[in-house]
Amino acid sequence: MKILRIGLGVILSLIGIVFAILPGSILFLIGGLMVLSYDVPIAKTWLKKCQAGMSAGAKKLDRHLLNRRLKRF
């Protein structure tokens, strides 16, 4: 079972990396890292970094959209 999880995690992570230019491909990367984090400790570190980066990006986009909305009025 462990080999299957690691294989699935690697495949999902590679799909996320290869298709990084497509919208939604980050979900494959996050999914792969989640599966890998059960068995590979370094994957948990990378998962936390990806989650922090996504959170920071979402906050930045929210601020940008809020400022844009306020400038209209």
MIVO-385698 format. One record per residue: residue in three letters; x, y, z of N, C-alpha, C, O, CB in turn. Coordinates in steps of 0.1 Angstrom, whole numbers, padded with zeros to 4 digits, always signed. Atoms other than C-alpha are relative to their C-alpha. Last residue first. Glycine has a CB too. Example, Ala and Ser with C-alpha at 12.3 -4.5 7.8 and 13.67 -1.06 7.14 Angstrom:
! residues 2
SER-0009-0011+0000+0137-0011+0071-0008+0011+0008-0003+0022+0009+0004+0005-0014;ALA+0009-0012+0000+0123-0045+0078+0009+0012+0000+0019+0012+0007-0010+0000+0012;
END
This chain:
! residues 73
PHE+0010-0008-0006-0167+0548-0062+0005+0013+0005-0002+0021+0010-0006-0007+0012;ARG+0011-0002+0009-0145+0530-0087-0010+0010+0006-0016+0018-0001-0007-0013-0003;LYS-0003-0011+0009-0114+0533-0066-0011+0004-0009-0012+0015-0014+0013-0003-0008;LEU+0001-0012-0008-0129+0512-0038+0003+0012-0009-0003+0023-0007+0009+0000+0012;ARG+0014-0003-0002-0135+0483-0062-0002+0013+0007-0011+0021+0003-0006-0011+0008;ARG+0006-0003+0013-0099+0483-0074-0015+0004+0001-0019+0014-0005+0002-0011-0010;ASN-0005-0013+0003-0086+0485-0038-0006+0005-0014-0010+0016-0015+0015+0001-0001;LEU+0007-0010-0009-0108+0455-0029+0004+0014-0004-0004+0023-0004+0003-0003+0015;LEU+0014-0002+0005-0096+0436-0060-0008+0009+0009-0016+0017+0004-0007-0014+0000;HIS+0000-0007+0013-0059+0442-0051-0015+0002-0005-0018+0013-0010+0008-0008-0011;ARG-0003-0014-0002-0064+0433-0015-0001+0008-0013-0006+0019-0013+0014+0002+0007;ASP+0012-0006-0007-0082+0401-0024+0003+0015+0002-0006+0023+0000-0002-0007+0014;LEU+0010-0002+0010-0054+0392-0049-0012+0007+0006-0019+0015+0000-0004-0013-0006;LYS-0005-0011+0009-0027+0398-0022-0011+0003-0011-0014+0014-0014+0013-0004-0007;LYS+0001-0012-0008-0046+0376+0003+0003+0012-0009-0003+0023-0008+0008+0000+0012;ALA+0015-0004-0001-0051+0349-0023-0002+0013+0008-0010+0021+0004-0007-0012+0007;GLY+0005-0004+0013-0014+0349-0031-0014+0004+0000-0018+0014-0006+0003-0010-0011;ALA-0005-0014+0002-0004+0348+0005-0005+0005-0013-0008+0017-0014+0016+0000+0001;SER+0007-0009-0010-0027+0318+0011+0005+0014-0002-0003+0023-0003+0003-0005+0014;MET+0013-0002+0005-0013+0300-0020-0008+0010+0008-0016+0018+0003-0007-0013-0001;GLY-0001-0008+0012+0023+0306-0009-0014+0003-0006-0017+0014-0011+0008-0007-0010;ALA-0003-0013-0004+0015+0293+0026+0001+0010-0012-0004+0021-0011+0013+0001+0008;GLN+0013-0005-0006-0002+0262+0012+0003+0015+0004-0006+0023+0003-0004-0008+0012;CYS+0010-0003+0010+0028+0256-0011-0013+0006+0005-0019+0015-0001-0003-0013-0008;LYS-0005-0011+0008+0053+0260+0017-0010+0004-0011-0013+0015-0013+0014-0003-0006;LYS+0003-0012-0008+0032+0237+0040+0005+0012-0007-0002+0023-0007+0008-0001+0013;LEU+0015-0003-0001+0031+0211+0013-0003+0012+0007-0011+0020+0003-0007-0013+0006;TRP+0003-0007+0013+0069+0214+0007-0015+0003-0001-0019+0013-0006+0004-0009-0011;THR-0006-0013+0000+0075+0206+0044-0004+0008-0013-0008+0020-0012+0015-0001+0001;LYS+0008-0008-0010+0051+0177+0044+0005+0014+0000-0003+0024+0001-0001-0006+0014;ALA+0012-0004+0007+0068+0164+0013-0009+0008+0008-0016+0017+0003-0008-0013-0006;ILE-0003-0013+0007+0101+0164+0032-0012+0005-0008-0013+0017-0011+0012-0003-0010;PRO+0001-0013-0008+0086+0139+0056+0003+0013-0007-0003+0023-0004+0010-0002+0012;VAL-0012-0007+0003+0078+0112+0030+0000+0013+0008-0008+0022+0004+0002+0002-0016;ASP-0012+0008+0000+0053+0086+0039+0013+0007-0001+0023+0001+0003-0001-0011-0010;TYR+0002+0012-0009+0020+0103+0047+0013-0007+0002+0015-0012+0013-0011-0009-0005;SER-0004-0005-0014+0033+0136+0031-0003-0011+0010+0002-0010+0021-0008+0012+0004;LEU-0014+0003-0004+0033+0119-0003+0003+0003+0014+0012-0004+0020+0009+0007-0009;VAL-0001+0015+0000-0005+0118-0005+0014-0003+0004+0016-0013+0012-0003-0006-0014;MET+0008+0005-0012-0007+0155+0005+0001-0015+0001+0003-0021+0012-0015+0004-0002;LEU-0007-0002-0012+0021+0164-0019-0007-0005+0013-0001-0010+0022+0004+0015+0002;GLY-0011+0009+0000+0003+0148-0048+0009+0001+0013+0013-0009+0019+0009+0002-0012;GLY+0005+0013-0002-0029+0166-0040+0011-0010+0001+0011-0019+0010-0010-0004-0010;ILE+0004+0001-0014-0011+0199-0037-0005-0014+0004-0002-0019+0014-0011+0011+0003;LEU-0012-0001-0008+0006+0194-0070-0003-0002+0014+0003-0009+0022+0007+0013-0003;PHE-0007+0013+0002-0026+0182-0087+0012+0000+0009+0015-0010+0015+0003-0003-0015;LEU+0008+0010-0008-0045+0212-0072+0007-0014-0001+0007-0021+0008-0014+0000-0005;ILE-0005-0001-0014-0018+0235-0086-0007-0010+0009-0001-0015+0018+0000+0014+0005;SER-0010+0011-0001-0029+0223-0121+0007+0000+0014+0012-0010+0018+0011+0002-0011;GLY+0005+0012-0007-0061+0243-0117+0011-0010+0002+0008-0020+0009-0012-0005-0006;PRO+0008-0003-0013-0053+0269-0143-0004-0013+0006-0009-0022-0001-0012+0009-0003;LEU+0014+0001+0001-0027+0256-0168-0007+0004+0013-0002+0000+0024-0004-0014-0005;ILE+0005-0012+0007+0009+0269-0169-0015+0000-0001-0022+0010-0004+0006+0001-0013;ALA+0000-0012-0009+0020+0245-0142-0006+0012-0007-0011+0021+0000+0014+0003+0005;PHE+0011-0008+0005+0011+0215-0164-0001+0013+0008-0013+0018+0009-0013-0008+0000;VAL+0000+0000+0015+0044+0197-0159-0010+0010-0006-0007+0017-0015-0002-0014-0006;ILE-0012-0008+0004+0046+0206-0122+0000+0001-0015+0003+0012-0020+0013-0007+0005;GLY+0002-0014-0005+0010+0195-0113+0012+0009-0005+0010+0020-0008-0001+0001+0015;ILE+0011-0006+0008+0013+0163-0134-0001+0015+0003-0002+0024-0005-0013-0007+0001;LEU-0006-0003+0014+0046+0156-0117-0010+0006-0009-0006+0015-0017+0005-0013-0006;SER-0009-0011-0001+0030+0160-0083+0006+0003-0013+0007+0015-0017+0011-0003+0011;LEU+0008-0012-0001+0001+0137-0092+0009+0013+0001+0006+0023-0005-0009+0000+0012;ILE+0007-0002+0013+0024+0110-0105-0008+0013+0001-0007+0022-0008-0009-0011-0003;VAL-0010-0005+0009+0047+0113-0074-0007+0003-0014-0003+0013-0020+0011-0011-0003;GLY-0005-0013-0004+0018+0110-0050+0010+0006-0010+0009+0018-0014+0006+0000+0013;LEU+0011-0010+0004+0003+0081-0069+0004+0014+0004+0001+0023-0004-0013-0004+0008;GLY+0001-0001+0015+0036+0062-0068-0011+0010-0004-0009+0018-0013-0003-0013-0006;ILE-0011-0007+0005+0041+0070-0031+0000+0002-0015+0002+0013-0020+0013-0006+0004;ARG+0002-0014-0004+0006+0059-0022+0012+0008-0005+0009+0019-0011+0000+0001+0015;LEU+0011-0006+0009+0010+0027-0043-0002+0014+0004-0004+0023-0005-0013-0008+0003;ILE-0006-0002+0014+0044+0019-0027-0011+0006-0009-0008+0015-0017+0005-0013-0006;LYS-0009-0012-0001+0029+0024+0008+0005+0003-0014+0006+0015-0017+0011-0003+0010;MET+0008-0012+0000+0000+0000+0000+0009+0013+0000+0005+0023-0007-0009+0000+0012;
END
